[in-house]
Amino acid sequence: MTAKITSKIQNLHIIIYEKIKSQIINFTLKPGQKLQDRQLGLEFGVSRTPIREALNRLVQEGFVRQISGRGYFVKEISIKDIEEIYEVREALEVLAAQQAVRNINNHQIKRLSEILKSHEKLIQKGEVKSRLLKDADFHKTIALSSENRYLYEIINNIFDKIAVFKGIGVLSLQRAKTAYQQHKEIFNSLKERDAQALEKKLRKHISNAKQKAIERLKKKTGLLYIGHHI
């Protein structure tokens, strides 16, 4: 009985963690916003214990920060944050792409093609926000094609943090069109197993994404702290 209760509590903390994380990623909870464990407990209908366990895990993962004597806050986004995460993303995605050139199979190539078609339809409809999911799916599928599960898991986690960056400001339709064209070029290079062209196009794509994220951050005022804070 005790083991069952313990398991239930652990599962509850994971569920709460996922819910809070999702609200941070989709900008329901804004950067700098204070997270009241009592208020969250009332919202989710649970005690403070699973709330605090979830918040501590989010602190460890960099989504939340804890200030002594003040409590928990959604982590603010700085230019330094964007530069660092995209630097890591570029290094790991290039590595994954190099391995994908050797290991990708026909099913995964077909999956990438389907993602691109869906991506194109969303752009035609002007659904910029929805296409972000396809953007992440495209890159995650390439990472999965590397056949290195540890590399895939790290890249998957990085995209959770990048999703927060993409919640900053307004994502333009023109940027969505540019990203789609770059995805097509990346896909063609991968399908042709041209490692050199693939690396060049992937680095350009990620560099452009980083610059756009920084530009959106600079335009956003009031809510976010701008600059290279720690």
Secondary structure, 3 states (H helix, E strand, C coil): CHHHHHHHHHHHHHHHHHHHHHHHHCCCCCCCCEECHHHHHHHHCCCHHHHHHHHHHHHHHCCEEEECCCEEEECCCCHHHHHHHHHHHHHHHHHHHHHHHHHCCHHHHHHHHHHHHHHHHHHHCCCHHHHHHHHHHHHHHHHHHCCCHHHHHHHHHHHHHHHHHCCCCCCCHHHHHHHHHHHHHHHHHHHCCCHHHHHHHHHHHHHHHHHHHHHHHHHCCCCCCCCCCC
